[in-house]
Amino acid sequence: MNEALRGPSSGPLSGPLSGPLRRPAPDAVEQVKAALAARFGNKLSTAEAVRQQHANTTTWLPNEAPDAVVYAASTDDVQAAVKLCAAHKVPVVPFGTGTSLEGHVNAPLGGVSIDLSEMNRVLKVHAEDLDCVIEPGVTRKRLNEHLRDQGLFFPIDPGADASLGGMASTRASGTNAVRYGTMKDNVLSLKAVLANGEVLTTARRAKKSSAGYDLTRLFVGAEGTLGVITELTLKLAGIPEAISAGVCPFPSVEAACNATIATIQSGIPVARIELLDALQVRACNAYSKLALRETPTLFLEFHGSHAGVAEQSERFGEIAADLGGGPFEWTVKAEDRTKLWQARHDAYWAVINMRKGCRAFATDVCVPISRLAECVTATQEDIAAFELTAPIVGHVGDGNFHVSVLLDMDDVGEVARAKKFNERLVERSLSMDGTCTGEHGVGEGKIRYLEAEHGKTGLDVMRGIKRALDPDNIMNPGKIFSL
Ligand SMILES: Cc1cc2nc3c(=O)[nH]c(=O)nc-3n(C[C@H](O)[C@H](O)[C@H](O)COP(=O)(O)OP(=O)(O)OC[C@H]3O[C@@H](n4cnc5c(N)ncnc54)[C@H](O)[C@@H]3O)c2cc1C
C-alpha cells in the first residue's frame, strides 16, 4: 500500500470530534430520575440493557448510553420530561427507532432519552389535499399501510423502517428522492417542544407560504438539537397507475454512472435509480437469494401510465446500450418489484453478513450529478489502495452514494485506514462542491467536517441559532457541531 495512505488521520478534516462537553452534576441526574419516576411510573426505565438499546447500536461508533429512558405517549408527556430536564440542566436525547448511522442517539453526557415510539397515531389524512397529520413515532411502513386503501403513499424510504420523527430530524431520503425529493421537501409543518418546554407550531397546512422564516426547515435536519418533534404534517403522493422496475448490468461502475447522468440530463422522470458495484451485487445475491450477474448494476423504477412507464423503460434501455450496458430487463409485476427493492433496502445487512463479527462504517457523500462518475471512480481506486473490503451502493440519480467499509474493530490498522479513507472521500466530495453527508446527517461522526463544508461564518450562524433556542445546551448535546 502507498505509504502516504498509511499514516494516522492528520489532515484539515481530522480535528476533535467536538468541543469540551460537561456532564451534569450526578445529583442533578438523580433528582431528574426521581421526578420522572414520580411522573411516569413504569414508563421510565433505568435498566442497563434498555439504556444501551437507546444509544448507538448500528455502526462502528461506541455505544454511549443515557442515564434513563422515558416512553412518552403525548406532547404533554414530552413537555413534562423536557421541563424537568431543563430545570436541572440535564441532557435530552429524542429517540425514534435508533437506526441513524452517525451516533445521533448516543448520550455522551448521559441524560434522558425520550422514546417516541408510543406516539404512533396517524391523526388525520386529508386525501383531498394530499397531506396527513401524524405523531412522530409512526414508521414509514406503517404510514404506507395506513394510506394504501386511499390510493396514497408517502414516498421517502430509508432502508430501515425508521420513524417519521427521526426521518424529519435527519432530513432523510432514500431510493425515491430522485423523483419525490427528501424530507425537506415533504414536511409541510411540525410541532416541537422547545428546550424551555414551550410548544412551537412551525406552519399551517398550505402547500406554500412566504410568511417569515422557514421554521419547518430549520427543524428538519436539526437532529433533535433544537427541540423534540411531537407532530408532523406530511405531503402525500398518489400511487401511480403503473410502475415498472428492472435491473441493468454494466461493464464498469463508470459506465453505470454515465448512464445515470445521461438519464437525469435527458429529463426521463425516473423514480428510482440505484447503483450497486460488483461486490455489493455479490453480497445481495448471497443475503437476499438473488441470481444477478456479479458486475456493476443499476436497479431502476419508473412511475406513470402504462404507456408512460413502457416508454421511459425503453428510453433508458437505449441509453444503457449506448454506454455498453444491458440488457435492461424490466417488469411491471408487483412481487418481482418487491423482491428487488427489499434486496436493495437490505444492502447494509448484506454487507455486514459478508464477514461475521464485523461492523460497518457507512459513508455518505453527495456530489453534483455531472461529477458522479469521476467521484465514484476515484473512490474505487482509493478502496483498492487502502486494501479495504468496501462495497458501494448509491442513490445515484441524486449524485449520492455510500461506501460500506467492513471493519474488524480489533484490527487497529484497518480502523485507521478506514478513517483516513473516509476523510479523503469527504475531501473529494467537498472539492467537487458536494457534501459530507447526503442523507445520514452529522450526529457525532461527521462533526469534524462541518466547518470545511460550511465555513466558519456558516457554522457560527448555526451556533447562534442553537444558543438562542437552547442556551443551556440540553437538547442532544455533542451533535452536529461543538459550541
Ligand atoms: C439498513 C439501513 C439503511 C438505511 N438507509 C437509509 C437511506 O437510504 N436514507 C437515509 O436517509 N437514511 C438511511 N438510514 C439511516 C436511518 O434509517 C435514518 O437516519 C432515519 O431517518 C433515522 O430514523 P430513526 O427513527 O431511526 O431515528 P433515530 O435514529 O432514533 O434518531 C435520529 C436522530 O433524530 C433525532 N430524533 C428522533 N426522533 C425525534 C423527534 N421526534 N424529535 C426530534 N428529534 C428526533 C434523534 O435524537 C437523532 O438525533 C439507514 C439505516 C439503516 C440501518
The ligand as a Gaussian input file, in Angstrom:
#p B3LYP/6-31G(d) Opt

LIG

0 1
 C      -30.117000      -0.605000       6.917000
 C      -30.215000       0.897000       6.963000
 C      -30.471000       1.587000       5.791000
 C      -30.589000       2.976000       5.816000
 N      -30.859000       3.647000       4.652000
 C      -31.017000       4.980000       4.677000
 C      -31.366000       5.687000       3.494000
 O      -31.487000       5.118000       2.422000
 N      -31.568000       7.021000       3.579000
 C      -31.432000       7.697000       4.773000
 O      -31.661000       8.895000       4.792000
 N      -31.091000       7.054000       5.893000
 C      -30.888000       5.730000       5.894000
 N      -30.561000       5.072000       7.048000
 C      -30.379000       5.825000       8.295000
 C      -31.632000       5.963000       9.175000
 O      -32.615000       4.997000       8.898000
 C      -32.201000       7.375000       9.054000
 O      -31.248000       8.296000       9.555000
 C      -33.531000       7.596000       9.782000
 O      -34.012000       8.852000       9.398000
 C      -33.414000       7.531000      11.300000
 O      -34.717000       7.437000      11.853000
 P      -34.955000       6.846000      13.304000
 O      -36.399000       6.857000      13.593000
 O      -34.273000       5.548000      13.461000
 O      -34.243000       7.976000      14.163000
 P      -33.247000       7.816000      15.382000
 O      -32.045000       7.071000      14.983000
 O      -33.989000       7.340000      16.567000
 O      -32.862000       9.350000      15.605000
 C      -32.158000      10.051000      14.619000
 C      -31.937000      11.495000      15.076000
 O      -33.179000      12.176000      15.126000
 C      -33.464000      12.613000      16.457000
 N      -34.891000      12.377000      16.659000
 C      -35.576000      11.216000      16.565000
 N      -36.891000      11.445000      16.777000
 C      -37.021000      12.766000      17.007000
 C      -38.117000      13.618000      17.302000
 N      -39.360000      13.168000      17.381000
 N      -37.876000      14.948000      17.521000
 C      -36.624000      15.450000      17.415000
 N      -35.546000      14.684000      17.143000
 C      -35.752000      13.367000      16.928000
 C      -32.562000      11.798000      17.357000
 O      -32.240000      12.492000      18.547000
 C      -31.345000      11.616000      16.481000
 O      -30.536000      12.753000      16.513000
 C      -30.424000       3.675000       7.044000
 C      -30.155000       2.965000       8.226000
 C      -30.034000       1.590000       8.189000
 C      -29.755000       0.864000       9.479000

